[in-house]
Amino acid sequence: EQAGSLVGFLFMLAGSLSAWGPLAAGAIYDATGTYRPAWILSAVCNALAFVLLLFCRPPREDWPRRAAGGLG
């Protein structure tokens, strides 16, 4: 019922957090002298996101009707 709000929130959150990625990678490089830990951290975050994606449920079959306000 609130899919649009949820998608908007997720894009806002992803956009805001993605701005911090290069800053974090730069800080890691400054601290270690290599980007290797930043690449490893990025890979771990992506793997975690994939695992969490496996727990998502498919949409209910009546979703298009509910989203249209019961029309159709």
mmCIF file as Biopython writes it, N, C-alpha, C and O atoms, coordinates in Angstrom:
data_model
#
loop_
_atom_site.group_PDB
_atom_site.id
_atom_site.type_symbol
_atom_site.label_atom_id
_atom_site.label_alt_id
_atom_site.label_comp_id
_atom_site.label_asym_id
_atom_site.label_entity_id
_atom_site.label_seq_id
_atom_site.pdbx_PDB_ins_code
_atom_site.Cartn_x
_atom_site.Cartn_y
_atom_site.Cartn_z
_atom_site.occupancy
_atom_site.B_iso_or_equiv
_atom_site.auth_seq_id
_atom_site.auth_asym_id
_atom_site.pdbx_PDB_model_num
ATOM 1   N N  . GLU A ? 1  ? 0.823   -1.193  0.000   1.0 0.0 1  A 1 
ATOM 2   C CA . GLU A ? 1  ? 0.000   0.000   0.000   1.0 0.0 1  A 1 
ATOM 3   C C  . GLU A ? 1  ? 0.864   1.252   0.000   1.0 0.0 1  A 1 
ATOM 4   O O  . GLU A ? 1  ? 0.466   2.285   -0.539  1.0 0.0 1  A 1 
ATOM 5   N N  . GLN A ? 2  ? 2.027   1.164   0.594   1.0 0.0 2  A 1 
ATOM 6   C CA . GLN A ? 2  ? 2.908   2.322   0.662   1.0 0.0 2  A 1 
ATOM 7   C C  . GLN A ? 2  ? 4.205   2.059   -0.093  1.0 0.0 2  A 1 
ATOM 8   O O  . GLN A ? 2  ? 5.278   2.498   0.322   1.0 0.0 2  A 1 
ATOM 9   N N  . ALA A ? 3  ? 4.095   1.345   -1.197  1.0 0.0 3  A 1 
ATOM 10  C CA . ALA A ? 3  ? 5.289   0.963   -1.960  1.0 0.0 3  A 1 
ATOM 11  C C  . ALA A ? 3  ? 6.028   2.190   -2.486  1.0 0.0 3  A 1 
ATOM 12  O O  . ALA A ? 3  ? 7.258   2.227   -2.463  1.0 0.0 3  A 1 
ATOM 13  N N  . GLY A ? 4  ? 5.297   3.186   -2.957  1.0 0.0 4  A 1 
ATOM 14  C CA . GLY A ? 4  ? 5.943   4.388   -3.479  1.0 0.0 4  A 1 
ATOM 15  C C  . GLY A ? 4  ? 6.749   5.114   -2.422  1.0 0.0 4  A 1 
ATOM 16  O O  . GLY A ? 4  ? 7.866   5.560   -2.682  1.0 0.0 4  A 1 
ATOM 17  N N  . SER A ? 5  ? 6.187   5.232   -1.236  1.0 0.0 5  A 1 
ATOM 18  C CA . SER A ? 5  ? 6.902   5.879   -0.138  1.0 0.0 5  A 1 
ATOM 19  C C  . SER A ? 5  ? 8.135   5.085   0.250   1.0 0.0 5  A 1 
ATOM 20  O O  . SER A ? 5  ? 9.190   5.658   0.523   1.0 0.0 5  A 1 
ATOM 21  N N  . LEU A ? 6  ? 8.005   3.777   0.274   1.0 0.0 6  A 1 
ATOM 22  C CA . LEU A ? 6  ? 9.134   2.925   0.643   1.0 0.0 6  A 1 
ATOM 23  C C  . LEU A ? 6  ? 10.253  3.026   -0.388  1.0 0.0 6  A 1 
ATOM 24  O O  . LEU A ? 6  ? 11.423  3.149   -0.024  1.0 0.0 6  A 1 
ATOM 25  N N  . VAL A ? 7  ? 9.906   2.976   -1.657  1.0 0.0 7  A 1 
ATOM 26  C CA . VAL A ? 7  ? 10.920  3.075   -2.708  1.0 0.0 7  A 1 
ATOM 27  C C  . VAL A ? 7  ? 11.601  4.444   -2.655  1.0 0.0 7  A 1 
ATOM 28  O O  . VAL A ? 7  ? 12.821  4.533   -2.788  1.0 0.0 7  A 1 
ATOM 29  N N  . GLY A ? 8  ? 10.829  5.496   -2.464  1.0 0.0 8  A 1 
ATOM 30  C CA . GLY A ? 8  ? 11.408  6.833   -2.344  1.0 0.0 8  A 1 
ATOM 31  C C  . GLY A ? 8  ? 12.364  6.934   -1.170  1.0 0.0 8  A 1 
ATOM 32  O O  . GLY A ? 8  ? 13.443  7.514   -1.291  1.0 0.0 8  A 1 
ATOM 33  N N  . PHE A ? 9  ? 11.973  6.375   -0.043  1.0 0.0 9  A 1 
ATOM 34  C CA . PHE A ? 9  ? 12.832  6.397   1.140   1.0 0.0 9  A 1 
ATOM 35  C C  . PHE A ? 9  ? 14.121  5.625   0.884   1.0 0.0 9  A 1 
ATOM 36  O O  . PHE A ? 9  ? 15.204  6.081   1.252   1.0 0.0 9  A 1 
ATOM 37  N N  . LEU A ? 10 ? 14.007  4.454   0.253   1.0 0.0 10 A 1 
ATOM 38  C CA . LEU A ? 10 ? 15.194  3.644   -0.010  1.0 0.0 10 A 1 
ATOM 39  C C  . LEU A ? 10 ? 16.153  4.340   -0.972  1.0 0.0 10 A 1 
ATOM 40  O O  . LEU A ? 10 ? 17.368  4.281   -0.780  1.0 0.0 10 A 1 
ATOM 41  N N  . PHE A ? 11 ? 15.622  5.003   -2.008  1.0 0.0 11 A 1 
ATOM 42  C CA . PHE A ? 11 ? 16.490  5.723   -2.932  1.0 0.0 11 A 1 
ATOM 43  C C  . PHE A ? 11 ? 17.151  6.913   -2.241  1.0 0.0 11 A 1 
ATOM 44  O O  . PHE A ? 11 ? 18.320  7.205   -2.495  1.0 0.0 11 A 1 
ATOM 45  N N  . MET A ? 12 ? 16.413  7.600   -1.369  1.0 0.0 12 A 1 
ATOM 46  C CA . MET A ? 12 ? 16.992  8.712   -0.624  1.0 0.0 12 A 1 
ATOM 47  C C  . MET A ? 12 ? 18.106  8.214   0.286   1.0 0.0 12 A 1 
ATOM 48  O O  . MET A ? 12 ? 19.170  8.827   0.369   1.0 0.0 12 A 1 
ATOM 49  N N  . LEU A ? 13 ? 17.860  7.111   0.961   1.0 0.0 13 A 1 
ATOM 50  C CA . LEU A ? 13 ? 18.858  6.543   1.859   1.0 0.0 13 A 1 
ATOM 51  C C  . LEU A ? 13 ? 20.086  6.071   1.079   1.0 0.0 13 A 1 
ATOM 52  O O  . LEU A ? 13 ? 21.218  6.350   1.473   1.0 0.0 13 A 1 
ATOM 53  N N  . ALA A ? 14 ? 19.866  5.366   -0.014  1.0 0.0 14 A 1 
ATOM 54  C CA . ALA A ? 14 ? 20.985  4.865   -0.823  1.0 0.0 14 A 1 
ATOM 55  C C  . ALA A ? 14 ? 21.794  6.019   -1.408  1.0 0.0 14 A 1 
ATOM 56  O O  . ALA A ? 14 ? 23.024  5.975   -1.427  1.0 0.0 14 A 1 
ATOM 57  N N  . GLY A ? 15 ? 21.105  7.044   -1.882  1.0 0.0 15 A 1 
ATOM 58  C CA . GLY A ? 15 ? 21.811  8.191   -2.446  1.0 0.0 15 A 1 
ATOM 59  C C  . GLY A ? 15 ? 22.641  8.923   -1.412  1.0 0.0 15 A 1 
ATOM 60  O O  . GLY A ? 15 ? 23.770  9.332   -1.684  1.0 0.0 15 A 1 
ATOM 61  N N  . SER A ? 16 ? 22.083  9.087   -0.231  1.0 0.0 16 A 1 
ATOM 62  C CA . SER A ? 16 ? 22.804  9.771   0.838   1.0 0.0 16 A 1 
ATOM 63  C C  . SER A ? 16 ? 24.018  8.965   1.289   1.0 0.0 16 A 1 
ATOM 64  O O  . SER A ? 16 ? 25.103  9.516   1.471   1.0 0.0 16 A 1 
ATOM 65  N N  . LEU A ? 17 ? 23.830  7.671   1.467   1.0 0.0 17 A 1 
ATOM 66  C CA . LEU A ? 17 ? 24.936  6.834   1.935   1.0 0.0 17 A 1 
ATOM 67  C C  . LEU A ? 17 ? 26.003  6.634   0.868   1.0 0.0 17 A 1 
ATOM 68  O O  . LEU A ? 17 ? 27.180  6.480   1.194   1.0 0.0 17 A 1 
ATOM 69  N N  . SER A ? 18 ? 25.608  6.636   -0.403  1.0 0.0 18 A 1 
ATOM 70  C CA . SER A ? 18 ? 26.602  6.434   -1.459  1.0 0.0 18 A 1 
ATOM 71  C C  . SER A ? 18 ? 27.570  7.607   -1.549  1.0 0.0 18 A 1 
ATOM 72  O O  . SER A ? 18 ? 28.677  7.453   -2.066  1.0 0.0 18 A 1 
ATOM 73  N N  . ALA A ? 19 ? 27.176  8.761   -1.059  1.0 0.0 19 A 1 
ATOM 74  C CA . ALA A ? 19 ? 28.080  9.903   -1.042  1.0 0.0 19 A 1 
ATOM 75  C C  . ALA A ? 19 ? 29.233  9.678   -0.063  1.0 0.0 19 A 1 
ATOM 76  O O  . ALA A ? 19 ? 30.305  10.263  -0.217  1.0 0.0 19 A 1 
ATOM 77  N N  . TRP A ? 20 ? 29.014  8.845   0.924   1.0 0.0 20 A 1 
ATOM 78  C CA . TRP A ? 20 ? 30.046  8.586   1.932   1.0 0.0 20 A 1 
ATOM 79  C C  . TRP A ? 20 ? 31.052  7.529   1.483   1.0 0.0 20 A 1 
ATOM 80  O O  . TRP A ? 20 ? 32.140  7.444   2.053   1.0 0.0 20 A 1 
ATOM 81  N N  . GLY A ? 21 ? 30.719  6.731   0.489   1.0 0.0 21 A 1 
ATOM 82  C CA . GLY A ? 21 ? 31.609  5.664   0.036   1.0 0.0 21 A 1 
ATOM 83  C C  . GLY A ? 21 ? 32.990  6.147   -0.384  1.0 0.0 21 A 1 
ATOM 84  O O  . GLY A ? 21 ? 33.992  5.634   0.115   1.0 0.0 21 A 1 
ATOM 85  N N  . PRO A ? 22 ? 33.073  7.127   -1.292  1.0 0.0 22 A 1 
ATOM 86  C CA . PRO A ? 22 ? 34.394  7.617   -1.688  1.0 0.0 22 A 1 
ATOM 87  C C  . PRO A ? 22 ? 35.163  8.258   -0.531  1.0 0.0 22 A 1 
ATOM 88  O O  . PRO A ? 22 ? 36.387  8.147   -0.453  1.0 0.0 22 A 1 
ATOM 89  N N  . LEU A ? 23 ? 34.443  8.920   0.356   1.0 0.0 23 A 1 
ATOM 90  C CA . LEU A ? 23 ? 35.121  9.512   1.517   1.0 0.0 23 A 1 
ATOM 91  C C  . LEU A ? 23 ? 35.694  8.426   2.421   1.0 0.0 23 A 1 
ATOM 92  O O  . LEU A ? 23 ? 36.818  8.541   2.910   1.0 0.0 23 A 1 
ATOM 93  N N  . ALA A ? 24 ? 34.912  7.376   2.636   1.0 0.0 24 A 1 
ATOM 94  C CA . ALA A ? 24 ? 35.389  6.267   3.465   1.0 0.0 24 A 1 
ATOM 95  C C  . ALA A ? 24 ? 36.571  5.570   2.798   1.0 0.0 24 A 1 
ATOM 96  O O  . ALA A ? 24 ? 37.547  5.226   3.465   1.0 0.0 24 A 1 
ATOM 97  N N  . ALA A ? 25 ? 36.489  5.360   1.487   1.0 0.0 25 A 1 
ATOM 98  C CA . ALA A ? 25 ? 37.596  4.713   0.774   1.0 0.0 25 A 1 
ATOM 99  C C  . ALA A ? 25 ? 38.861  5.564   0.858   1.0 0.0 25 A 1 
ATOM 100 O O  . ALA A ? 25 ? 39.960  5.033   1.022   1.0 0.0 25 A 1 
ATOM 101 N N  . GLY A ? 26 ? 38.709  6.868   0.747   1.0 0.0 26 A 1 
ATOM 102 C CA . GLY A ? 26 ? 39.866  7.758   0.876   1.0 0.0 26 A 1 
ATOM 103 C C  . GLY A ? 26 ? 40.467  7.717   2.268   1.0 0.0 26 A 1 
ATOM 104 O O  . GLY A ? 26 ? 41.688  7.720   2.425   1.0 0.0 26 A 1 
ATOM 105 N N  . ALA A ? 27 ? 39.606  7.679   3.284   1.0 0.0 27 A 1 
ATOM 106 C CA . ALA A ? 27 ? 40.099  7.597   4.661   1.0 0.0 27 A 1 
ATOM 107 C C  . ALA A ? 27 ? 40.816  6.271   4.899   1.0 0.0 27 A 1 
ATOM 108 O O  . ALA A ? 27 ? 41.841  6.225   5.580   1.0 0.0 27 A 1 
ATOM 109 N N  . ILE A ? 28 ? 40.273  5.196   4.337   1.0 0.0 28 A 1 
ATOM 110 C CA . ILE A ? 28 ? 40.923  3.888   4.471   1.0 0.0 28 A 1 
ATOM 111 C C  . ILE A ? 28 ? 42.282  3.904   3.770   1.0 0.0 28 A 1 
ATOM 112 O O  . ILE A ? 28 ? 43.259  3.368   4.292   1.0 0.0 28 A 1 
ATOM 113 N N  . TYR A ? 29 ? 42.340  4.517   2.589   1.0 0.0 29 A 1 
ATOM 114 C CA . TYR A ? 29 ? 43.614  4.614   1.871   1.0 0.0 29 A 1 
ATOM 115 C C  . TYR A ? 29 ? 44.630  5.429   2.673   1.0 0.0 29 A 1 
ATOM 116 O O  . TYR A ? 29 ? 45.795  5.046   2.778   1.0 0.0 29 A 1 
ATOM 117 N N  . ASP A ? 30 ? 44.181  6.558   3.240   1.0 0.0 30 A 1 
ATOM 118 C CA . ASP A ? 30 ? 45.085  7.388   4.036   1.0 0.0 30 A 1 
ATOM 119 C C  . ASP A ? 30 ? 45.618  6.629   5.246   1.0 0.0 30 A 1 
ATOM 120 O O  . ASP A ? 30 ? 46.773  6.801   5.635   1.0 0.0 30 A 1 
ATOM 121 N N  . ALA A ? 31 ? 44.771  5.786   5.840   1.0 0.0 31 A 1 
ATOM 122 C CA . ALA A ? 31 ? 45.177  5.058   7.041   1.0 0.0 31 A 1 
ATOM 123 C C  . ALA A ? 31 ? 46.057  3.851   6.730   1.0 0.0 31 A 1 
ATOM 124 O O  . ALA A ? 31 ? 46.923  3.490   7.527   1.0 0.0 31 A 1 
ATOM 125 N N  . THR A ? 32 ? 45.834  3.219   5.561   1.0 0.0 32 A 1 
ATOM 126 C CA . THR A ? 32 ? 46.533  1.962   5.276   1.0 0.0 32 A 1 
ATOM 127 C C  . THR A ? 32 ? 47.533  2.055   4.130   1.0 0.0 32 A 1 
ATOM 128 O O  . THR A ? 32 ? 48.430  1.219   4.021   1.0 0.0 32 A 1 
ATOM 129 N N  . GLY A ? 33 ? 47.388  3.056   3.283   1.0 0.0 33 A 1 
ATOM 130 C CA . GLY A ? 33 ? 48.276  3.182   2.131   1.0 0.0 33 A 1 
ATOM 131 C C  . GLY A ? 33 ? 47.874  2.316   0.948   1.0 0.0 33 A 1 
ATOM 132 O O  . GLY A ? 33 ? 48.608  2.234   -0.036  1.0 0.0 33 A 1 
ATOM 133 N N  . THR A ? 34 ? 46.717  1.672   1.031   1.0 0.0 34 A 1 
ATOM 134 C CA . THR A ? 34 ? 46.228  0.832   -0.061  1.0 0.0 34 A 1 
ATOM 135 C C  . THR A ? 34 ? 44.701  0.852   -0.065  1.0 0.0 34 A 1 
ATOM 136 O O  . THR A ? 34 ? 44.059  1.111   0.953   1.0 0.0 34 A 1 
ATOM 137 N N  . TYR A ? 35 ? 44.144  0.573   -1.231  1.0 0.0 35 A 1 
ATOM 138 C CA . TYR A ? 35 ? 42.681  0.510   -1.339  1.0 0.0 35 A 1 
ATOM 139 C C  . TYR A ? 35 ? 42.135  -0.885  -1.048  1.0 0.0 35 A 1 
ATOM 140 O O  . TYR A ? 35 ? 40.919  -1.079  -1.023  1.0 0.0 35 A 1 
ATOM 141 N N  . ARG A ? 36 ? 43.015  -1.855  -0.830  1.0 0.0 36 A 1 
ATOM 142 C CA . ARG A ? 36 ? 42.575  -3.243  -0.637  1.0 0.0 36 A 1 
ATOM 143 C C  . ARG A ? 36 ? 41.511  -3.388  0.461   1.0 0.0 36 A 1 
ATOM 144 O O  . ARG A ? 36 ? 40.497  -4.040  0.215   1.0 0.0 36 A 1 
ATOM 145 N N  . PRO A ? 37 ? 41.692  -2.812  1.660   1.0 0.0 37 A 1 
ATOM 146 C CA . PRO A ? 37 ? 40.638  -2.951  2.679   1.0 0.0 37 A 1 
ATOM 147 C C  . PRO A ? 37 ? 39.307  -2.326  2.243   1.0 0.0 37 A 1 
ATOM 148 O O  . PRO A ? 37 ? 38.240  -2.826  2.601   1.0 0.0 37 A 1 
ATOM 149 N N  . ALA A ? 38 ? 39.368  -1.245  1.478   1.0 0.0 38 A 1 
ATOM 150 C CA . ALA A ? 38 ? 38.135  -0.617  0.994   1.0 0.0 38 A 1 
ATOM 151 C C  . ALA A ? 38 ? 37.415  -1.540  0.021   1.0 0.0 38 A 1 
ATOM 152 O O  . ALA A ? 38 ? 36.190  -1.655  0.064   1.0 0.0 38 A 1 
ATOM 153 N N  . TRP A ? 39 ? 38.174  -2.203  -0.865  1.0 0.0 39 A 1 
ATOM 154 C CA . TRP A ? 39 ? 37.563  -3.153  -1.802  1.0 0.0 39 A 1 
ATOM 155 C C  . TRP A ? 39 ? 36.955  -4.332  -1.055  1.0 0.0 39 A 1 
ATOM 156 O O  . TRP A ? 39 ? 35.868  -4.799  -1.397  1.0 0.0 39 A 1 
ATOM 157 N N  . ILE A ? 40 ? 37.659  -4.809  -0.038  1.0 0.0 40 A 1 
ATOM 158 C CA . ILE A ? 40 ? 37.139  -5.934  0.745   1.0 0.0 40 A 1 
ATOM 159 C C  . ILE A ? 40 ? 35.863  -5.523  1.467   1.0 0.0 40 A 1 
ATOM 160 O O  . ILE A ? 40 ? 34.886  -6.271  1.468   1.0 0.0 40 A 1 
ATOM 161 N N  . LEU A ? 41 ? 35.860  -4.347  2.077   1.0 0.0 41 A 1 
ATOM 162 C CA . LEU A ? 41 ? 34.665  -3.852  2.764   1.0 0.0 41 A 1 
ATOM 163 C C  . LEU A ? 41 ? 33.499  -3.711  1.790   1.0 0.0 41 A 1 
ATOM 164 O O  . LEU A ? 41 ? 32.366  -4.065  2.117   1.0 0.0 41 A 1 
ATOM 165 N N  . SER A ? 42 ? 33.777  -3.198  0.603   1.0 0.0 42 A 1 
ATOM 166 C CA . SER A ? 42 ? 32.734  -3.059  -0.413  1.0 0.0 42 A 1 
ATOM 167 C C  . SER A ? 42 ? 32.180  -4.419  -0.820  1.0 0.0 42 A 1 
ATOM 168 O O  . SER A ? 42 ? 30.967  -4.578  -0.965  1.0 0.0 42 A 1 
ATOM 169 N N  . ALA A ? 43 ? 33.054  -5.394  -1.003  1.0 0.0 43 A 1 
ATOM 170 C CA . ALA A ? 43 ? 32.606  -6.740  -1.378  1.0 0.0 43 A 1 
ATOM 171 C C  . ALA A ? 43 ? 31.766  -7.369  -0.273  1.0 0.0 43 A 1 
ATOM 172 O O  . ALA A ? 43 ? 30.762  -8.022  -0.554  1.0 0.0 43 A 1 
ATOM 173 N N  . VAL A ? 44 ? 32.168  -7.177  0.975   1.0 0.0 44 A 1 
ATOM 174 C CA . VAL A ? 44 ? 31.408  -7.725  2.103   1.0 0.0 44 A 1 
ATOM 175 C C  . VAL A ? 44 ? 30.027  -7.080  2.175   1.0 0.0 44 A 1 
ATOM 176 O O  . VAL A ? 44 ? 29.033  -7.773  2.392   1.0 0.0 44 A 1 
ATOM 177 N N  . CYS A ? 45 ? 29.956  -5.771  1.995   1.0 0.0 45 A 1 
ATOM 178 C CA . CYS A ? 45 ? 28.658  -5.076  2.027   1.0 0.0 45 A 1 
ATOM 179 C C  . CYS A ? 45 ? 27.748  -5.572  0.907   1.0 0.0 45 A 1 
ATOM 180 O O  . CYS A ? 45 ? 26.553  -5.778  1.123   1.0 0.0 45 A 1 
ATOM 181 N N  . ASN A ? 46 ? 28.304  -5.762  -0.281  1.0 0.0 46 A 1 
ATOM 182 C CA . ASN A ? 46 ? 27.496  -6.262  -1.395  1.0 0.0 46 A 1 
ATOM 183 C C  . ASN A ? 46 ? 27.048  -7.697  -1.167  1.0 0.0 46 A 1 
ATOM 184 O O  . ASN A ? 46 ? 25.918  -8.051  -1.504  1.0 0.0 46 A 1 
ATOM 185 N N  . ALA A ? 47 ? 27.911  -8.523  -0.601  1.0 0.0 47 A 1 
ATOM 186 C CA . ALA A ? 47 ? 27.533  -9.904  -0.296  1.0 0.0 47 A 1 
ATOM 187 C C  . ALA A ? 47 ? 26.431  -9.935  0.758   1.0 0.0 47 A 1 
ATOM 188 O O  . ALA A ? 47 ? 25.496  -10.730 0.657   1.0 0.0 47 A 1 
ATOM 189 N N  . LEU A ? 48 ? 26.536  -9.077  1.763   1.0 0.0 48 A 1 
ATOM 190 C CA . LEU A ? 48 ? 25.501  -8.993  2.791   1.0 0.0 48 A 1 
ATOM 191 C C  . LEU A ? 48 ? 24.174  -8.547  2.185   1.0 0.0 48 A 1 
ATOM 192 O O  . LEU A ? 48 ? 23.122  -9.082  2.536   1.0 0.0 48 A 1 
ATOM 193 N N  . ALA A ? 49 ? 24.214  -7.576  1.279   1.0 0.0 49 A 1 
ATOM 194 C CA . ALA A ? 49 ? 22.989  -7.129  0.620   1.0 0.0 49 A 1 
ATOM 195 C C  . ALA A ? 49 ? 22.363  -8.265  -0.183  1.0 0.0 49 A 1 
ATOM 196 O O  . ALA A ? 49 ? 21.141  -8.414  -0.197  1.0 0.0 49 A 1 
ATOM 197 N N  . PHE A ? 50 ? 23.186  -9.064  -0.847  1.0 0.0 50 A 1 
ATOM 198 C CA . PHE A ? 50 ? 22.670  -10.201 -1.611  1.0 0.0 50 A 1 
ATOM 199 C C  . PHE A ? 50 ? 22.013  -11.216 -0.690  1.0 0.0 50 A 1 
ATOM 200 O O  . PHE A ? 50 ? 20.937  -11.726 -1.001  1.0 0.0 50 A 1 
ATOM 201 N N  . VAL A ? 51 ? 22.644  -11.515 0.436   1.0 0.0 51 A 1 
ATOM 202 C CA . VAL A ? 51 ? 22.071  -12.475 1.385   1.0 0.0 51 A 1 
ATOM 203 C C  . VAL A ? 51 ? 20.743  -11.953 1.920   1.0 0.0 51 A 1 
ATOM 204 O O  . VAL A ? 51 ? 19.780  -12.712 2.032   1.0 0.0 51 A 1 
ATOM 205 N N  . LEU A ? 52 ? 20.680  -10.671 2.249   1.0 0.0 52 A 1 
ATOM 206 C CA . LEU A ? 52 ? 19.424  -10.094 2.737   1.0 0.0 52 A 1 
ATOM 207 C C  . LEU A ? 52 ? 18.347  -10.139 1.663   1.0 0.0 52 A 1 
ATOM 208 O O  . LEU A ? 52 ? 17.168  -10.313 1.971   1.0 0.0 52 A 1 
ATOM 209 N N  . LEU A ? 53 ? 18.743  -9.983  0.414   1.0 0.0 53 A 1 
ATOM 210 C CA . LEU A ? 53 ? 17.793  -10.052 -0.692  1.0 0.0 53 A 1 
ATOM 211 C C  . LEU A ? 53 ? 17.134  -11.421 -0.776  1.0 0.0 53 A 1 
ATOM 212 O O  . LEU A ? 53 ? 15.979  -11.532 -1.189  1.0 0.0 53 A 1 
ATOM 213 N N  . LEU A ? 54 ? 17.852  -12.451 -0.391  1.0 0.0 54 A 1 
ATOM 214 C CA . LEU A ? 54 ? 17.292  -13.803 -0.417  1.0 0.0 54 A 1 
ATOM 215 C C  . LEU A ? 54 ? 16.135  -13.968 0.567   1.0 0.0 54 A 1 
ATOM 216 O O  . LEU A ? 54 ? 15.317  -14.874 0.409   1.0 0.0 54 A 1 
ATOM 217 N N  . PHE A ? 55 ? 16.060  -13.108 1.574   1.0 0.0 55 A 1 
ATOM 218 C CA . PHE A ? 55 ? 14.997  -13.189 2.568   1.0 0.0 55 A 1 
ATOM 219 C C  . PHE A ? 55 ? 13.760  -12.378 2.178   1.0 0.0 55 A 1 
ATOM 220 O O  . PHE A ? 55 ? 12.747  -12.423 2.876   1.0 0.0 55 A 1 
ATOM 221 N N  . CYS A ? 56 ? 13.832  -11.643 1.078   1.0 0.0 56 A 1 
ATOM 222 C CA . CYS A ? 56 ? 12.676  -10.864 0.632   1.0 0.0 56 A 1 
ATOM 223 C C  . CYS A ? 56 ? 11.602  -11.799 0.102   1.0 0.0 56 A 1 
ATOM 224 O O  . CYS A ? 56 ? 11.892  -12.796 -0.559  1.0 0.0 56 A 1 
ATOM 225 N N  . ARG A ? 57 ? 10.373  -11.461 0.403   1.0 0.0 57 A 1 
ATOM 226 C CA . ARG A ? 57 ? 9.256   -12.258 -0.090  1.0 0.0 57 A 1 
ATOM 227 C C  . ARG A ? 57 ? 8.765   -11.679 -1.411  1.0 0.0 57 A 1 
ATOM 228 O O  . ARG A ? 57 ? 8.842   -10.468 -1.619  1.0 0.0 57 A 1 
ATOM 229 N N  . PRO A ? 58 ? 8.262   -12.525 -2.303  1.0 0.0 58 A 1 
ATOM 230 C CA . PRO A ? 58 ? 7.685   -12.000 -3.547  1.0 0.0 58 A 1 
ATOM 231 C C  . PRO A ? 58 ? 6.405   -11.235 -3.227  1.0 0.0 58 A 1 
ATOM 232 O O  . PRO A ? 58 ? 5.775   -11.485 -2.198  1.0 0.0 58 A 1 
ATOM 233 N N  . PRO A ? 59 ? 6.015   -10.307 -4.099  1.0 0.0 59 A 1 
ATOM 234 C CA . PRO A ? 59 ? 4.785   -9.555  -3.843  1.0 0.0 59 A 1 
ATOM 235 C C  . PRO A ? 59 ? 3.569   -10.467 -3.871  1.0 0.0 59 A 1 
ATOM 236 O O  . PRO A ? 59 ? 3.555   -11.501 -4.538  1.0 0.0 59 A 1 
ATOM 237 N N  . ARG A ? 60 ? 2.555   -10.057 -3.132  1.0 0.0 60 A 1 
ATOM 238 C CA . ARG A ? 60 ? 1.320   -10.836 -3.126  1.0 0.0 60 A 1 
ATOM 239 C C  . ARG A ? 60 ? 0.651   -10.737 -4.481  1.0 0.0 60 A 1 
ATOM 240 O O  . ARG A ? 60 ? 0.834   -9.760  -5.207  1.0 0.0 60 A 1 
ATOM 241 N N  . GLU A ? 61 ? -0.126  -11.753 -4.817  1.0 0.0 61 A 1 
ATOM 242 C CA . GLU A ? 61 ? -0.755  -11.793 -6.143  1.0 0.0 61 A 1 
ATOM 243 C C  . GLU A ? 61 ? -1.803  -10.712 -6.323  1.0 0.0 61 A 1 
ATOM 244 O O  . GLU A ? 61 ? -2.079  -10.316 -7.455  1.0 0.0 61 A 1 
ATOM 245 N N  . ASP A ? 62 ? -2.397  -10.220 -5.238  1.0 0.0 62 A 1 
ATOM 246 C CA . ASP A ? 62 ? -3.424  -9.190  -5.371  1.0 0.0 62 A 1 
ATOM 247 C C  . ASP A ? 62 ? -2.827  -7.789  -5.319  1.0 0.0 62 A 1 
ATOM 248 O O  . ASP A ? 62 ? -3.571  -6.813  -5.225  1.0 0.0 62 A 1 
ATOM 249 N N  . TRP A ? 63 ? -1.495  -7.666  -5.377  1.0 0.0 63 A 1 
ATOM 250 C CA . TRP A ? 63 ? -0.864  -6.360  -5.258  1.0 0.0 63 A 1 
ATOM 251 C C  . TRP A ? 63 ? -1.319  -5.364  -6.324  1.0 0.0 63 A 1 
ATOM 252 O O  . TRP A ? 63 ? -1.603  -4.221  -5.967  1.0 0.0 63 A 1 
ATOM 253 N N  . PRO A ? 64 ? -1.410  -5.722  -7.622  1.0 0.0 64 A 1 
ATOM 254 C CA . PRO A ? 64 ? -1.839  -4.710  -8.604  1.0 0.0 64 A 1 
ATOM 255 C C  . PRO A ? 64 ? -3.232  -4.158  -8.310  1.0 0.0 64 A 1 
ATOM 256 O O  . PRO A ? 64 ? -3.473  -2.966  -8.504  1.0 0.0 64 A 1 
ATOM 257 N N  . ARG A ? 65 ? -4.146  -4.998  -7.850  1.0 0.0 65 A 1 
ATOM 258 C CA . ARG A ? 65 ? -5.496  -4.515  -7.541  1.0 0.0 65 A 1 
ATOM 259 C C  . ARG A ? 65 ? -5.482  -3.610  -6.324  1.0 0.0 65 A 1 
ATOM 260 O O  . ARG A ? 65 ? -6.164  -2.585  -6.310  1.0 0.0 65 A 1 
ATOM 261 N N  . ARG A ? 66 ? -4.720  -3.966  -5.306  1.0 0.0 66 A 1 
ATOM 262 C CA . ARG A ? 66 ? -4.673  -3.143  -4.103  1.0 0.0 66 A 1 
ATOM 263 C C  . ARG A ? 66 ? -4.009  -1.806  -4.399  1.0 0.0 66 A 1 
ATOM 264 O O  . ARG A ? 66 ? -4.430  -0.779  -3.865  1.0 0.0 66 A 1 
ATOM 265 N N  . ALA A ? 67 ? -2.973  -1.800  -5.245  1.0 0.0 67 A 1 
ATOM 266 C CA . ALA A ? 67 ? -2.268  -0.567  -5.559  1.0 0.0 67 A 1 
ATOM 267 C C  . ALA A ? 67 ? -3.151  0.386   -6.354  1.0 0.0 67 A 1 
ATOM 268 O O  . ALA A ? 67 ? -3.002  1.604   -6.247  1.0 0.0 67 A 1 
ATOM 269 N N  . ALA A ? 68 ? -4.061  -0.152  -7.143  1.0 0.0 68 A 1 
ATOM 270 C CA . ALA A ? 68 ? -4.949  0.676   -7.961  1.0 0.0 68 A 1 
ATOM 271 C C  . ALA A ? 68 ? -6.202  1.072   -7.194  1.0 0.0 68 A 1 
ATOM 272 O O  . ALA A ? 68 ? -7.142  1.607   -7.781  1.0 0.0 68 A 1 
ATOM 273 N N  . GLY A ? 69 ? -6.226  0.825   -5.922  1.0 0.0 69 A 1 
ATOM 274 C CA . GLY A ? 69 ? -7.384  1.208   -5.118  1.0 0.0 69 A 1 
ATOM 275 C C  . GLY A ? 69 ? -8.573  0.299   -5.324  1.0 0.0 69 A 1 
ATOM 276 O O  . GLY A ? 69 ? -9.716  0.725   -5.156  1.0 0.0 69 A 1 
ATOM 277 N N  . GLY A ? 70 ? -8.328  -0.932  -5.681  1.0 0.0 70 A 1 
ATOM 278 C CA . GLY A ? 70 ? -9.413  -1.889  -5.848  1.0 0.0 70 A 1 
ATOM 279 C C  . GLY A ? 70 ? -10.014 -1.891  -7.234  1.0 0.0 70 A 1 
ATOM 280 O O  . GLY A ? 70 ? -10.977 -2.615  -7.485  1.0 0.0 70 A 1 
ATOM 281 N N  . LEU A ? 71 ? -9.468  -1.095  -8.144  1.0 0.0 71 A 1 
ATOM 282 C CA . LEU A ? 71 ? -9.989  -1.069  -9.509  1.0 0.0 71 A 1 
ATOM 283 C C  . LEU A ? 71 ? -9.418  -2.241  -10.285 1.0 0.0 71 A 1 
ATOM 284 O O  . LEU A ? 71 ? -8.257  -2.601  -10.090 1.0 0.0 71 A 1 
ATOM 285 N N  . GLY A ? 72 ? -10.200 -2.834  -11.146 1.0 0.0 72 A 1 
ATOM 286 C CA . GLY A ? 72 ? -9.693  -3.879  -12.021 1.0 0.0 72 A 1 
ATOM 287 C C  . GLY A ? 72 ? -9.990  -5.197  -11.536 1.0 0.0 72 A 1 
ATOM 288 O O  . GLY A ? 72 ? -9.624  -6.185  -12.171 1.0 0.0 72 A 1 
#
